[in-house]
Amino acid sequence: MSQVEPLGDILRRRRESKGISLEQAAEDTRIREKFLAALEGGDQQALPGAVYTKGFLRNYADYLDLDSADLVALYTAERSVAEPARRFEPMKPVMKSGLFISPTILVPVLVLAAVVLFVGYLSYQFASFATPPRIEVLEPAGDTIAQTAGYTVRGRTVAEGRVTIRVFPGPETFPDIRPAADGTFTATIQLRPGANHIEVEVLDPSGKVSLVSRSVRLEVAASGTPSVEAPPQVVVEQPAQSTTYTNSAVPVSGRVEKGVTSLLVNGTPTTIGADGRFSYTITYPAGTHAIRITARTAAGAESTEMRTVTVAFTSAVVSVRVQGGEAWLLATVDGVQAPGTNRIFANGANVTFTGKTVALKTGNAGATQVTYNGELLGTLGTTGQVVERTFTFQ
């Protein structure tokens, strides 16, 4: 009789085969890292109630492309084995000072105590999962007046939260700000002359949100004082506003004026050529997305351009990156072998296949990283493993 592999070993082996760290899995699934570690380590005591644990397990199983129903059944079986068997012994009457405690009195008392404990446990679980995350904006501590356009927002929240700052008018959005280990966070925003409304929002791993608002009025210094450096010019040639891209990545290109020392596209540093031109490509899944291009000078002056694009797919678009070693690849698009495949691809190679049905076979799954219709699927398996995958657009 074969022995069933423990649930934790299945989860950990699957995650490691995909090359995903525990920290990354926690960020992607928004499940606390300590709960994922407890699931993989079989630590029943460190997990929350069974209802919440099963929900976490289903999400984690889907994330790892595992059968969630089978894993929940395995968890239930392991949990029942882990609980010590209860022993019931006949109750004996207790005699003390002439007081007789019979089973007729004791059983209702025990039942009432169990009900009280159960209600208390449910209240604790509800409070833990229903209470919004704390957030404290330290600067500005209240509504205030600023003298310079560059303004630093500081605050404190839960360490595992994700902070988003929005500035109106605009609006300008500063997303995915990660607090330090002690929960503190900072972000420099650009104010406009007059009234500015600032919203600071935190999202915790369980999906709860807290929001704090502040008003900051920018008053330009009186004449005779040094003027603030003018924001640098940014010309975005593509994408045009509200453009739709079908079955392709989104190209971002343009130019900046002389004096710009750094350029960020959605927070990612981008190279500026000697002629001031820049080029960047973003892969998005289907939907509407905002692109933020920010240019800064050495003196701290900053300009931001925003574009909104829509990405749509009418075919299966499979992008393959060979990373971590060579890989033999064979691709078939709509039943026809793709030109240039059925050979060994060098480390760092990139290739894309588009069709209604794309069949991909690799001789080194651990070095074959796949993105399907804008969504990164990760590696197809382990080093040296031969894997076939078929992608069909529905």
N, C-alpha and C positions, 0 to 999 in steps of 0.2 A: 504493500500500500504506500503510495507516494505521499510525502509530507508536504503540506501546504506552506508555501513561502509566506513569511510574516508580512503584514501590511506595510510596516515601515520600510522593510527592505525593498519591496516593490516600488514604493514612491521614490526612495532615495536613488535606487539604481536607474529608474526612468529619468529622473532629473539630471543625474550626472551624465547619462548617455546623451542628453541634449546639450550638455555643456553649460548648464544654468546653475549659477550659485544660489544658495539659500536666500541671500539678501536680495538678489534680483527677482527671485520667485515671489518674495514677500511684496516687493514694489509692484510687480505686474499684477498680482492677484488681489492686492490690498488686504491680505491676511497677515496678521502679526507674525514676525519671524519666529517668535518663541512657540507659537502654536504649530507652525510648520515643522519646527525642530521636534516638538513633542510627538506629532504624527509620525515622523520618520523614525524617531527613537522608541516608539511604543510606550511613551510615558503617559499613561492614562490619568495620573494625578495632576499633571500640568495642563490638561485640556479642560475647556469649559464644559457646560452641560452637553448631554448627548445630542440634543436637538441642534445646538449651534455647531458642535463638532461635525455632525453629518453634513450640515450646510457647507462648512469649510472644506470637508473632504470631497464633496461633489464638485465644488469650484476648482479645487486643486487637481482632481482627476481630469476634468475637462481641459484644464490648462496643460496637463502633461499628455493629453490624447490617450487617456486610459478609460476603461469602462467604469463609470461612476457607480452604477448599480451593483456591480460585482464587488467593488471596493467597500461600499457601505455595508454590504452583507458580511464581508470579511471583518470589518471593524466591529459590527454587532457581535459576531461570534467570538472575537478575541476579547471584547469587553466582558461578555458573560463568563468567559473562562477566568479572566483576571479578578473578577469579584469573588471573594471568599465565600464558600458555601455557608449558609446559615444553619445553625443547630438550634433546635427547639427542644427544650426539656420541660417536663411537667412542672408547673408552678406549684410551690408548696405554700400553704398558708403561713403568714407571718404573724407571730404572736409577740406582742411587746406591750407591757403595762396594761394587759387586759384588752388591747385593740387587735381585732382580727381583720386582716386585709385579704379578702377573698378574690378569686379570679373575676368574679362579677364586677368588682370595683376596679381592679387593676387594669383589665383589658380596655375599658373606655378611656382611662387616663392615658395609657400608652398610645391609643389611637389619636386622642386629642393632641398629645405632644408631637406625634408624627405629622399631623396636619399642620400644626403651628410651624414646625421646622420646614416643611415643604413650601408653605406660603412664604416664609422668610427667604428661602433659597430662590424662589421665583422672583421675589421682589428685588433681591440682590442682582440676579441676572438681568432683569429688566432695567434696573438703574445703571448697570454697567454698559449696556448696549444702547440705551435710550438717551443718556446724558450727552449733550453736545460737547465737543472739545473746547477746552478753555483757550482763550486768546487775550493777550494784553498788549495794547499799542503803547509803547513807552515814549516814542517821539514821532509825531507830535502827541503830547499827553492830552491835549484838547484842541479846540479850534484856535488857530494862531495866524500870525502874519509873517511872511518870509520876505527877505530882501534879495535873494538870488534864485535863479531858475532851477539850479541843481539842488534837490532836497533829498535828504536821507531819511527813510522811514525805518524805525527800529521797533522790535517787539519781542514777545515771548509767547510760546504756545507748546503743544505737545511735540516731543522730539520726532515722532514718526509721522507728523502731519505734513501736508503740502499746502504752501501758502500762495495765494494769488492776490496781486494788488491791481486795482483798476483806478484810473485817474480820469475824471470828467472835468471839462468837455473833452471830447475825443470820440469814443474813449480810447485810452491807451492801456494795454494790459501787460502785466509782468507776471507770467505764469510759472508754476512749478518751482517756487523758491523753497529750498530744503533747509529747515532749521538745523542748527548745530546740535551736538549731543545734549546740551543743557536746555534746548528748546528756543534759544535766541535766534533771531534772523534780522538781516538788514537788506535794504534795496534802495538804490538811488533812482529817483524819478525826476522828470522834467516838468516844471510848473509853467503855466501860461499866465500872462498878466491878468490880474483880476482874481475872481473866486475860482478855486479848484476844489472839487469834491473827491475825496479819497476813500475807497472801500478796501478793507483788508479782510480777506476770507481765508479760513483754514478748513481743509478737508482731512478727516482722520481715516485710518485704514478700514474702519467699519462703514464708511460712507456718510457719517454725520458731519454737518457744516455749522460753523459759527462765523459771524460777520460783525466787524466794527467799522464805523464810519468816522471820518474827520473832515473838517473844512480848513483849507489853508489859502490865505489870500496873498498873492504875489504883488508887492508894491515896488515899482521900479525906483531905484535910488535917484535922489534929486540931482539936477545938473551940477557939474563941477566935480562929481565923483567919478572914478574910473568906470567906464561902460563895460557891460558884459560882452564877451566875444560872441559875434554872430554865429548861429548854428551853421555847420557846413552843409553844402548842397549835395543832395543825393538824387541821381536820376535813375529810375528803375525802368529799363526798356522792356523787360518781360519778367513776370507775366503781366498782361493788362488786367485791370480790375474786372472781376466777375467773369474771367475766362473759364471755359470748360475744357478739360483735358481728358481724352478718351484713350484708354489702353496705354497710357504712358506716364512717365514721371513728370514732375513740374520743373521746368528750367527757370532759374532766377538769375538775371544778369543786368548789368547797367554800368554806371561809372560814378565816381565821387571826385570832388574837387581836391586840388593839392592841399596838403596839410592834414588830411584824414589819416590817422595812425591805426585805427582799428575798425573793423566792420563785422557785425554780427547778423547772421540770418537765423531767425528763431533761436537766438542765444548761442549759436555755433559760430566760432571764429572762422572768417572766410578770407582767403588770400586776395590782396589788392595788387594788381599788376603795376609796372612802372608807369604805364600810361593812365593809371587811375581806374582801369576797368576791373570788373569782378564777374565771376560766373560760378554758379552753384546749382546742384540738382537735388530735389527733394522727392522721395517716394512716399506717396500717401495711399491709404485705402480709399474705397469709394466714399463720397460725402463732400461736404463743404468745409474748407479749411482756411484759416487766417495765416498770412505770412507777414512777419515783422522784420524789416531791414533797418538796422541802427548803425549810424556812423558817428565816430567820436574823434576829436582832435586831442593833441597832447595837453592842451589847456583845459580840457574837460567839456568843451562845447559839444553838443550832441544834436543830431537830427534823426527822425524816425519816419519811415514810409511804411504804410500798411497796404496789403493787397489781399483780396478774398478770391479764392478759386474753387472750382468744383471739379472733382475727379469722378469719372464714370468708367465702367468696364463692360464691354460687350463680348469679350473673349477671355480665355484663360491666358494670363500673362505670367510666365514663370521665369524669374530672374535667378541665376545661379552664380554664386561666388565660391571659388575654390580657395579655401583658407586652411592652413595648418598642414599642408602637404600636397602632393600631386593626386589627381583623381582621373580615372578613366570614365568618360561620360558618353552615353548614347541617348539621343533625344529623338522622339517620333512625334511629329505634329500632324494631326488629322490623318494618321495612318501612313505618313511619308517620313522617311528618315531625314532629320534636319541636316543640312549641309554643314560640314566641318566637325561633326560629332563622330562617335565611334573611334575615339582616340584618347590619348592621355593629355589632360590639361594641366598646365603648370600652376604652382602656388601663386595666388593673387589674380588668376584669370576671372573674367566676368563675361557672362553670356546670357541672352534673354531669348525666350521662345514664346510665340503668340499663336494661338489657334483655339478652335472650339474644344479640342482635346489634346493635351500635351502629356506624353508618357516619357518619364525620365528614369534612366537606369545608371547607377554609379557603382564603381568598384571600390570606393573609399568613402562610405557614408559619413564618417567622422570629419572629413574635410570638405563636405558638400553642403553649403549653406544655401537655403532656398527662401525666396520671397514670392508669395503668390498673391496676385492682385493687390499689391501694396502692403501686405501683411507679412512680417518676418516670421517664418515658421521655424527657423533655426536649422541645425544640422539634421540630416536624415537618419543618423544612427551613430555607430561607434567606428573607430578607426579600423580600416581594412574590411568592414562589413559591406557585403553586396546587397543593395536595396533597390527596389523598383517602386516608383510612385506614379500614379496617374491623376492628372488634374483636368476636370471637365467643367466647363462653364455652364451654369444652370440659368 
